[in-house]
C-alpha cells in the first residue's frame, strides 16, 4: 500500500505506475503537469526502501526551481534528502543539508547545471554499480541544439 506522511490517497494511475516501476529495471515516466510524477517517483523509492532493495545511493537531477517542492515530497515519504552543492549560488531548501559527496541512503538532489561539472560526474562514476538515477524534467537537462 502506498502511503506518505500527508496521508494522501494516490490516484489509480499513480498506484499502477509504482507497481510497474517496481517490476522493471529501467523506467521512463512521462505524464502531463500536475499528474503526480514526483509522487510516483517518491513512492517507488519508498517502496524499494521498505523492501530492502534500494541501492546505497539515489541521485535525482532536477531544475533549481524544483528543489524545494521535490525535497518536501521525498521527505513526506520518509526519505532522507541532501543537495549536492559543488559551487555556485544554489538556493537550498531550509532543513536540507548540502554535501560535496553524496551520502549513502539519502536521495541526493543534483541541480541540472551541477550535473555538467566534472566533479558531479566523478561522484556518480564512483558509485556506478550501486545507485538509482532519476532525471526530473529531462527536457530541461538536455543540451540546447
Buried (B, 14 or more C-beta within 10 A) or exposed (E): EBBBEEEEEBEEEBBEBBEEBBEEEEBEBEEEEEBBBBBBBBBBBBBBBEEEEBBBBBBBBBBBEBBBEBBBBBBBBBBBBBBBBBEEEBEBBEEBEEBEEBEEEBBBBBBBBBBEBEEBEEBBEEBEEEBBBBBBBBEEBEEEE
